[in-house]
């Protein structure tokens, strides 16, 4: 530590000599630090203690420091008020030190969680989080001085003014009540996606920290509350569920789709490993098939005809390139594969499924006839 007097810039070999100099020369008591530990976020001026920071902000920058006093009958009432203040200001108030006892009173200090400097710990092998540290590398004057007497009455001196940072919901924490409620839902094996959707749907007119919850937050809650993950589907079951849902997705016949949907829900309900997923699928997708089923989007999604037409365009392009490269007296005959009225569709699992010809297959037929005429010529 640099043992330099902040008043006269005189250096000393030890901190005790510096304190003695401050006491004898500048009439500063030993209990007052002589090191510049406080930094103004407006002009980076370094100061010695918090009171000096408040005076500096008001006198040098003309920023009014708002203060408020409160009295509560119980400590629990104070905690409720404190949580309400934290929600309104999007700033947490945390203790940096233990309680202090004096004159039969217990005193606690709660500081803005953005206050102070970031100090890296450990061997620095861990990558710094994307949002960076909550610390602003300076000092925010907002704090709460809380005194509790022997009758359990609580007196609060609240410095309301924040400095050096704005309101950032992303740097807040989920409250304990919200965590408990989410944990109860996770214990009931409600899927994480369903919980996330319910939280997003709960937004009305004011954003809160809970609305920014992520899948990672919920997984951390499961670890914190030691909630088992028995509801996670096995890999083989997941593949089976995917194949079933995929075949349902690409079905373009409305009557066949309705029958398949009932059968899929029955399969999910009868198999223990897929029952939770089945409830999620029924709740989130089965009642709004118009937004994802192919039979509602015959002319928009990728269908059989598009695959066939793409194949014919590729063959036709290759044929033209070959004809332009060979001599004129040589003729290349290319025959397209015979396609009956029942088309063969390659699905995700590479199995061939026979399907009846639909109205949109007429375009593919016309394209094949046109291709044959070009091939003969």
C-alpha positions as CSV (number, residue, x, y, z in Angstrom):
1,X,0.0,0.0,0.0
2,X,1.2,3.5,-0.8
3,X,1.7,5.3,2.5
4,X,1.3,8.8,1.2
5,X,-0.6,11.6,2.9
6,X,-3.5,12.7,0.7
7,X,-3.3,16.3,2.1
8,X,0.4,17.1,1.6
9,X,1.6,14.2,-0.6
10,X,4.3,13.3,1.9
11,X,5.4,9.6,1.8
12,X,6.1,7.4,4.8
13,X,7.7,4.0,5.2
14,X,4.9,2.5,7.3
15,X,1.1,3.1,7.8
16,X,1.7,3.8,11.5
17,X,4.0,6.7,10.7
18,X,1.4,8.0,8.2
19,X,-1.3,7.9,10.9
20,X,1.0,9.7,13.4
21,X,1.7,12.4,10.8
22,X,-2.0,12.8,10.1
23,X,-2.8,13.1,13.8
24,X,0.0,15.6,14.7
25,X,0.2,17.6,11.5
26,X,-3.3,17.7,10.2
27,X,-5.3,16.9,13.4
28,X,-6.9,13.8,11.9
29,X,-7.9,11.1,14.3
30,X,-6.4,7.6,14.0
31,X,-9.8,6.0,13.3
32,X,-10.0,8.0,10.1
33,X,-8.3,6.4,7.1
34,X,-5.5,8.4,5.5
35,X,-5.7,6.4,2.3
36,X,-7.8,7.4,-0.7
37,X,-10.3,4.5,-0.8
38,X,-13.4,6.3,-2.3
39,X,-13.7,7.3,-5.9
40,X,-16.2,9.7,-7.5
41,X,-17.9,8.3,-10.5
42,X,-18.4,11.7,-12.1
43,X,-14.8,13.0,-12.2
44,X,-12.7,10.1,-10.8
45,X,-11.7,12.3,-7.8
46,X,-10.3,10.1,-5.1
47,X,-11.5,10.7,-1.5
48,X,-10.9,9.3,1.9
49,X,-14.4,8.5,3.3
50,X,-18.0,8.4,2.3
51,X,-19.0,11.7,3.9
52,X,-16.3,13.4,1.9
53,X,-17.8,11.8,-1.2
54,X,-21.3,13.1,-0.4
55,X,-19.9,16.6,0.2
56,X,-17.9,16.5,-3.0
57,X,-20.9,15.4,-5.2
58,X,-23.1,18.2,-3.8
59,X,-20.5,20.9,-3.9
60,X,-18.5,20.1,-7.0
61,X,-21.2,18.5,-9.2
62,X,-24.3,20.1,-7.8
63,X,-26.1,16.8,-7.4
64,X,-28.5,16.7,-4.6
65,X,-28.1,13.8,-2.2
66,X,-31.6,12.6,-1.1
67,X,-32.0,11.1,2.4
68,X,-34.9,9.6,4.2
69,X,-35.5,8.2,7.7
70,X,-37.8,5.3,8.5
71,X,-39.0,3.5,11.6
72,X,-40.4,0.0,11.7
73,X,-41.9,-2.0,14.6
74,X,-40.2,-5.2,13.6
75,X,-37.2,-6.3,11.5
76,X,-39.5,-8.3,9.3
77,X,-41.4,-5.1,8.4
78,X,-38.1,-3.5,7.5
79,X,-37.2,-6.5,5.2
80,X,-40.5,-6.1,3.3
81,X,-39.9,-2.4,2.8
82,X,-36.3,-3.1,1.7
83,X,-37.5,-5.6,-0.9
84,X,-40.0,-3.1,-2.3
85,X,-37.3,-0.5,-2.6
86,X,-35.0,-2.9,-4.4
87,X,-37.8,-3.7,-6.9
88,X,-38.5,0.0,-7.5
89,X,-34.8,1.0,-7.9
90,X,-33.6,-2.2,-9.5
91,X,-30.7,-2.2,-7.0
92,X,-29.9,-4.7,-4.3
93,X,-28.7,-3.6,-0.8
94,X,-26.2,-5.9,0.6
95,X,-24.0,-6.2,3.7
96,X,-20.3,-6.0,3.3
97,X,-19.5,-6.3,7.1
98,X,-21.1,-7.9,10.1
99,X,-23.3,-6.2,12.6
100,X,-21.9,-3.6,15.1
101,X,-23.1,-3.4,18.7
102,X,-23.0,-0.1,20.6
103,X,-25.1,1.4,23.3
104,X,-27.5,-1.6,23.4
105,X,-28.1,-1.2,19.7
106,X,-27.3,-3.4,16.8
107,X,-26.2,-1.5,13.6
108,X,-26.0,-2.9,10.1
109,X,-25.0,-1.2,6.9
110,X,-26.5,-2.1,3.6
111,X,-24.7,-0.8,0.4
112,X,-25.8,-0.7,-3.2
113,X,-24.6,-3.9,-4.8
114,X,-23.1,-2.0,-7.7
115,X,-20.8,-0.1,-5.3
116,X,-17.0,-0.6,-5.0
117,X,-14.4,-2.2,-7.2
118,X,-14.0,-5.5,-9.0
119,X,-11.3,-7.7,-7.6
120,X,-10.4,-10.8,-9.5
121,X,-10.0,-13.9,-7.3
122,X,-8.3,-17.2,-7.9
123,X,-6.0,-18.2,-10.7
124,X,-8.2,-16.4,-13.4
125,X,-8.7,-19.6,-15.3
126,X,-12.4,-19.0,-15.4
127,X,-13.7,-16.7,-18.2
128,X,-15.3,-13.5,-17.1
129,X,-19.1,-13.6,-17.6
130,X,-20.4,-11.8,-20.6
131,X,-22.3,-9.2,-18.6
132,X,-19.1,-8.3,-16.7
133,X,-19.0,-7.6,-13.0
134,X,-21.7,-5.9,-11.1
135,X,-19.1,-3.6,-9.6
136,X,-18.8,-0.1,-11.2
137,X,-15.1,0.4,-10.2
138,X,-16.2,3.4,-8.2
139,X,-18.5,4.3,-5.3
140,X,-22.3,4.6,-5.3
141,X,-23.4,6.8,-2.3
142,X,-26.7,5.0,-1.8
143,X,-26.9,2.9,1.4
144,X,-29.0,2.0,4.4
145,X,-27.9,2.4,8.0
146,X,-30.1,0.2,10.1
147,X,-30.2,0.4,13.9
148,X,-32.2,-2.2,15.9
149,X,-32.8,-1.5,19.6
150,X,-33.4,-3.9,22.5
151,X,-37.2,-3.6,21.9
152,X,-36.7,-4.8,18.3
153,X,-37.7,-1.5,16.8
154,X,-35.8,-0.6,13.6
155,X,-34.6,2.9,12.6
156,X,-33.3,3.4,9.1
157,X,-31.2,6.2,7.6
158,X,-31.6,5.8,3.9
159,X,-29.4,7.5,1.3
160,X,-31.5,7.3,-1.8
161,X,-29.3,8.8,-4.5
162,X,-27.5,6.5,-6.8
163,X,-24.5,7.5,-8.9
164,X,-22.3,5.9,-11.6
165,X,-24.9,3.4,-12.9
166,X,-28.4,3.1,-14.3
167,X,-31.3,0.8,-13.8
168,X,-30.5,-2.7,-15.2
169,X,-33.0,-5.5,-14.5
170,X,-30.5,-8.1,-15.8
171,X,-28.2,-7.4,-12.8
172,X,-31.0,-8.1,-10.3
173,X,-31.6,-11.4,-8.6
174,X,-34.7,-13.6,-8.5
175,X,-36.4,-13.1,-5.1
176,X,-36.5,-16.0,-2.6
177,X,-40.3,-16.2,-2.9
178,X,-40.1,-16.5,-6.7
179,X,-37.4,-19.2,-6.3
180,X,-39.6,-21.2,-4.0
181,X,-42.6,-20.9,-6.4
182,X,-40.4,-22.1,-9.3
183,X,-39.0,-24.9,-7.3
184,X,-42.5,-26.2,-6.4
185,X,-43.3,-26.3,-10.1
186,X,-40.1,-28.1,-10.9
187,X,-40.8,-30.7,-8.2
188,X,-44.1,-31.4,-9.8
189,X,-42.2,-32.3,-13.0
190,X,-43.6,-29.4,-15.0
191,X,-41.4,-29.1,-18.1
192,X,-38.9,-26.2,-18.1
193,X,-40.3,-24.9,-21.4
194,X,-43.8,-24.7,-20.0
195,X,-42.6,-22.8,-16.9
196,X,-40.8,-20.3,-19.2
197,X,-43.9,-19.8,-21.3
198,X,-46.0,-19.2,-18.2
199,X,-43.6,-16.6,-17.0
200,X,-43.5,-14.8,-20.3
201,X,-47.3,-14.9,-20.5
202,X,-47.6,-13.3,-17.0
203,X,-46.1,-10.0,-18.3
204,X,-48.8,-7.3,-18.2
205,X,-47.4,-3.7,-18.1
206,X,-44.2,-3.8,-16.1
207,X,-41.0,-5.9,-16.7
208,X,-39.5,-7.5,-13.7
209,X,-36.4,-9.7,-13.2
210,X,-38.5,-12.9,-13.3
211,X,-39.4,-12.1,-16.9
212,X,-35.7,-12.4,-18.0
213,X,-35.4,-15.9,-16.5
214,X,-33.5,-18.4,-18.7
215,X,-33.3,-22.2,-19.0
216,X,-29.9,-22.0,-17.3
217,X,-31.6,-20.2,-14.3
218,X,-34.1,-23.0,-13.9
219,X,-31.4,-25.7,-14.2
220,X,-29.5,-23.8,-11.5
221,X,-32.6,-23.8,-9.3
222,X,-32.9,-27.6,-9.7
223,X,-29.4,-28.0,-8.5
224,X,-29.9,-25.5,-5.6
225,X,-33.1,-27.3,-4.4
226,X,-31.6,-30.7,-5.2
227,X,-34.6,-31.6,-7.5
228,X,-34.1,-34.9,-9.3
229,X,-34.1,-35.0,-13.1
230,X,-36.1,-38.2,-13.5
231,X,-38.4,-36.4,-15.9
232,X,-35.6,-36.1,-18.5
233,X,-36.3,-38.3,-21.5
234,X,-33.8,-41.0,-22.4
235,X,-32.0,-40.6,-25.7
236,X,-33.7,-43.5,-27.4
237,X,-37.1,-42.2,-26.2
238,X,-36.3,-38.8,-27.5
239,X,-35.5,-40.2,-31.0
240,X,-38.7,-42.1,-31.0
241,X,-40.7,-39.0,-30.0
242,X,-39.0,-37.0,-32.6
243,X,-39.8,-39.5,-35.4
244,X,-43.5,-39.7,-34.4
245,X,-43.9,-35.9,-34.2
246,X,-41.9,-35.4,-37.4
247,X,-44.3,-37.8,-39.3
248,X,-47.2,-35.9,-37.9
249,X,-45.7,-32.6,-38.9
250,X,-45.3,-33.4,-42.6
251,X,-48.7,-35.0,-43.0
252,X,-50.6,-32.9,-45.6
253,X,-54.0,-34.7,-45.6
254,X,-56.3,-33.2,-43.0
255,X,-58.3,-36.4,-42.3
256,X,-55.2,-38.5,-41.9
257,X,-53.6,-35.8,-39.7
258,X,-56.5,-35.9,-37.3
259,X,-56.3,-39.6,-36.9
260,X,-52.5,-39.5,-36.5
261,X,-52.8,-36.8,-33.9
262,X,-55.1,-38.9,-31.7
263,X,-52.8,-41.9,-32.1
264,X,-49.7,-39.9,-31.2
265,X,-51.4,-38.6,-28.0
266,X,-52.4,-42.1,-27.1
267,X,-48.8,-43.4,-27.6
268,X,-47.4,-40.7,-25.4
269,X,-50.0,-41.3,-22.7
270,X,-49.4,-45.1,-22.6
271,X,-45.6,-45.0,-22.3
272,X,-44.2,-43.9,-19.0
273,X,-41.0,-42.4,-20.4
274,X,-43.0,-40.2,-22.8
275,X,-46.0,-39.3,-20.6
276,X,-44.6,-35.9,-19.4
277,X,-43.5,-35.0,-22.9
278,X,-47.0,-36.0,-24.1
279,X,-48.6,-33.6,-21.6
280,X,-46.4,-30.8,-22.7
281,X,-47.1,-31.6,-26.4
282,X,-50.8,-31.7,-25.8
283,X,-50.8,-28.5,-23.9
284,X,-48.6,-26.5,-26.2
285,X,-49.2,-27.9,-29.7
286,X,-52.2,-30.1,-30.1
287,X,-54.7,-27.3,-29.6
288,X,-53.1,-25.0,-32.2
289,X,-52.1,-27.2,-35.1
290,X,-52.8,-24.4,-37.6
291,X,-49.5,-22.7,-36.7
292,X,-47.2,-25.8,-37.4
293,X,-49.0,-28.6,-39.3
294,X,-48.1,-28.9,-43.0
295,X,-51.7,-29.5,-44.1
296,X,-52.4,-25.9,-43.2
297,X,-49.4,-24.8,-45.3
298,X,-49.5,-26.9,-48.4
299,X,-48.3,-24.2,-50.6
300,X,-45.8,-22.6,-48.2
301,X,-43.7,-25.3,-46.7
302,X,-41.3,-27.8,-48.2
303,X,-43.3,-30.6,-49.7
304,X,-43.0,-33.6,-52.0
305,X,-43.3,-31.6,-55.2
306,X,-40.5,-29.2,-54.3
307,X,-38.1,-32.2,-53.8
308,X,-39.1,-33.7,-57.1
309,X,-39.0,-30.4,-59.0
310,X,-35.6,-29.6,-57.6
311,X,-34.3,-33.0,-58.7
312,X,-35.7,-32.5,-62.2
313,X,-34.1,-29.0,-62.5
314,X,-30.8,-30.4,-61.4
315,X,-31.0,-33.2,-64.0
316,X,-32.1,-30.8,-66.7
317,X,-29.2,-28.4,-65.9
318,X,-26.7,-31.2,-66.0
319,X,-28.1,-32.5,-69.4
320,X,-27.8,-29.0,-71.0
321,X,-24.2,-28.8,-69.8
322,X,-23.3,-32.2,-71.2
323,X,-25.0,-31.5,-74.6
324,X,-23.1,-28.3,-74.9
325,X,-19.8,-30.1,-74.3
326,X,-20.2,-33.1,-76.7
327,X,-20.1,-33.0,-80.6
328,X,-23.3,-32.2,-82.4
329,X,-23.6,-35.6,-84.1
330,X,-23.6,-37.4,-80.8
331,X,-26.9,-37.6,-79.0
332,X,-27.4,-38.2,-75.3
333,X,-30.5,-39.9,-74.2
334,X,-31.6,-39.5,-70.6
335,X,-34.7,-41.1,-69.3
336,X,-36.2,-39.9,-66.1
337,X,-37.2,-42.5,-63.5
338,X,-40.8,-43.8,-63.9
339,X,-43.0,-42.3,-61.3
340,X,-46.4,-43.9,-60.7
341,X,-49.5,-42.3,-59.2
342,X,-48.1,-43.2,-55.8
343,X,-45.0,-41.1,-55.0
344,X,-42.2,-42.3,-52.8
345,X,-41.2,-39.8,-50.1
346,X,-37.9,-40.0,-48.3
347,X,-38.5,-39.0,-44.6
348,X,-36.1,-38.0,-41.9
349,X,-35.4,-41.5,-40.8
350,X,-34.6,-42.5,-44.5
351,X,-37.5,-44.9,-44.7
352,X,-39.8,-44.9,-47.8
353,X,-43.4,-44.3,-47.2
354,X,-46.1,-44.6,-49.9
355,X,-48.5,-41.7,-50.1
356,X,-51.5,-41.0,-52.3
357,X,-51.2,-38.5,-55.1
358,X,-52.4,-35.0,-54.0
359,X,-53.6,-32.1,-56.2
360,X,-50.3,-30.3,-56.0
361,X,-48.6,-33.3,-57.7
362,X,-50.0,-32.2,-61.0
363,X,-47.2,-29.6,-61.2
364,X,-44.5,-32.3,-60.8
365,X,-46.2,-34.3,-63.6
366,X,-46.2,-31.4,-65.9
367,X,-42.5,-30.8,-65.1
368,X,-41.6,-34.4,-65.9
369,X,-43.4,-34.3,-69.3
370,X,-41.6,-31.1,-70.2
371,X,-38.3,-32.6,-69.2
372,X,-38.9,-35.7,-71.4
373,X,-39.7,-33.6,-74.4
374,X,-36.4,-31.7,-73.9
375,X,-34.5,-34.9,-73.4
376,X,-35.8,-36.4,-76.7
377,X,-35.0,-33.3,-78.7
